[in-house]
């Protein structure tokens, strides 16, 4: 989830398949609901195999670094 001056953008990690899955909204909750809907649509379109990841990533962390 990213917060921008004009709202929020959410995108899941580890989704396989075609296209980009993104959600957006004026609030955190709106963006979360939108990305959930986008994930559901992606699964319905391309099948549940898009949820199967061959990645060895166990967790993802978001951090900020300045240079």
Secondary structure, DSSP 8 states (H G I E B T S, - for coil): -EEETTEEEE--SS--SSS---EEESSHHHHHHHHHHHHHHHHHHH-GGGG----------------
